[in-house]
Amino acid sequence: MGGVTSSMAAKLAFFPPNPPSYKLVKEEVTDLLLMEPFPHRENVEVLQFRNRRGTEIVAMYVRHPMAKSTVLYSHGNAADIGQMYELFVELSIHLRVNLIGYDYSGYGQSSGKPSETNTYADIEAVYKYLEENYGAKQEDIILYGQSVGSGPTLDIAARLPQLRAVILHSPILSGLRVMYPVKKTYWFDIYKNIDKIPLVKCPVLVIHGTADEVVDCSHGKRLWELCQQKYEPLWLKDGNHCNLELYPEYLRHLRRFISTVEKSPPQRLSFRRSVDKVEQSRGSTDFSEKPRKSMEKPRKSTDCRDKPPKSTDRTEKQKYHEFKFKNSEKLDKLKVQFDQTERSTERSRRSVEYNNDKSRSIEFQEKSRRSVDVQFERPRKSIDWLDKIRAP
């Protein structure tokens, strides 16, 4: 069952755009890599390098002259850095940060095949490239994980104790929990974020839409509860899985967060919403503002991208429901198997508790019997002693 479930979770997790939204070309005169159809920008570099598995990873680096921090952005499904291009440029401008985005193995023009393990190797390669080629330090890097991108983001964040901060955008608790609300983590699950988030030592901002039909908002709320250093989360009322960037409060909240972490020394951040007061009503923010229509034109940058001509690609939301419809029987069987496993585990636990109680009861009876024997033995010895004294 484990292999089948893991395979199903993996199919739900990875939807590379087909065909990719961009092409890589090399300029003859300068030998620079460019992304067609985007024009060359002086502050945007197109990169290509290998991860530890030998896969060619394509990334884009957006430079800001006033930047104090660098954002390492891991995008979501049904998207590649071609669709994210405009958003990356805008975020760099509005947040005053350097930003690097990359395509996972099998996404965009990156080679290889998408898998959980490969995404871990991909983000490690990007982080290493930042250190070696741009001189970025751990304490100046902010990790940003969107949807499935929260998986590789939290995996590396749990191993980097001096990170500046982490941003989780519509994150998942785990791959399996997107399909079925299991109560515990199984070995064959993918992206076990619920187990990794408590290990992250830096401040964490969680952003989630309350009307998300792909990854329920409860995923983001549970991850926020498990953070060591909680920052005021952003729960966008009526926001879905694909439109959070269109809300005015999205950029405002990001600016406040980045400004706060940049002004505070690493690992010594003191937010108004302390860990001891996270349950207070002000510990979360609910915004009912409508998505903006004209502040920026609709971006090809969300998890659900615009379809190119003659493309067979579908949005993540459509793919999710189609996958769920086609595999309803498998999911129902899977649900029954999980329920049986849970009931079996519960019976075993109760049996162990019953045997322990029975064992303690027998032990108590044995102690009581010994106590009675001792009580009878003492008078008997006393009588024997008196008989000896009276004897001539």
Stockholm file with secondary structure:
# STOCKHOLM 1.0

chainA/1-392         MGGVTSSMAAKLAFFPPNPPSYKLVKEEVTDLLLMEPFPHRENVEVLQFRNRRGTEIVAMYVRHPMAKSTVLYSHGNAADIGQMYELFVELSIHLRVNLIGYDYSGYGQSSGKPSETNTYADIEAVYKYLEENYGAKQEDIILYGQSVGSGPTLDIAARLPQLRAVILHSPILSGLRVMYPVKKTYWFDIYKNIDKIPLVKCPVLVIHGTADEVVDCSHGKRLWELCQQKYEPLWLKDGNHCNLELYPEYLRHLRRFISTVEKSPPQRLSFRRSVDKVEQSRGSTDFSEKPRKSMEKPRKSTDCRDKPPKSTDRTEKQKYHEFKFKNSEKLDKLKVQFDQTERSTERSRRSVEYNNDKSRSIEFQEKSRRSVDVQFERPRKSIDWLDKIRAP
#=GR chainA/1-392 SS CHHHHHHHHHHHHCCCCSSCSCEEEECTTTCCEEEETSCCCTTEEEEEEECTTSCEEEEEEECCTTCSCEEEEECCSSCCHHHHHHHHHHHHHHHTCEEEEECCTTSTTCCSCCCHHHHHHHHHHHHHHHHHHHCCCGGGEEEEEEGGGHHHHHHHHTTCTTCSEEEEESCCSCHHHHHSCCSSCCTTCSCCHHHHGGGCCSEEEEEEETTCSSSCHHHHHHHHHTCSEECCCEEETTCCSSCGGGSHHHHHHHHHHHHHHHHSCTTCCCCSSCGGGTTSGGGSEEECCCCCSSSSCCCSCSSSCCCCTTCCCCCHHHHHHHHHHHTHHHHHHHHHHHHHHHHHHHHHHHHHHHHHHHHHHHHHHHHHHHHHHHHHHHHHHHHHHHHHHHCC
#=GC SS_cons         CHHHHHHHHHHHHCCCCSSCSCEEEECTTTCCEEEETSCCCTTEEEEEEECTTSCEEEEEEECCTTCSCEEEEECCSSCCHHHHHHHHHHHHHHHTCEEEEECCTTSTTCCSCCCHHHHHHHHHHHHHHHHHHHCCCGGGEEEEEEGGGHHHHHHHHTTCTTCSEEEEESCCSCHHHHHSCCSSCCTTCSCCHHHHGGGCCSEEEEEEETTCSSSCHHHHHHHHHTCSEECCCEEETTCCSSCGGGSHHHHHHHHHHHHHHHHSCTTCCCCSSCGGGTTSGGGSEEECCCCCSSSSCCCSCSSSCCCCTTCCCCCHHHHHHHHHHHTHHHHHHHHHHHHHHHHHHHHHHHHHHHHHHHHHHHHHHHHHHHHHHHHHHHHHHHHHHHHHHHCC
//
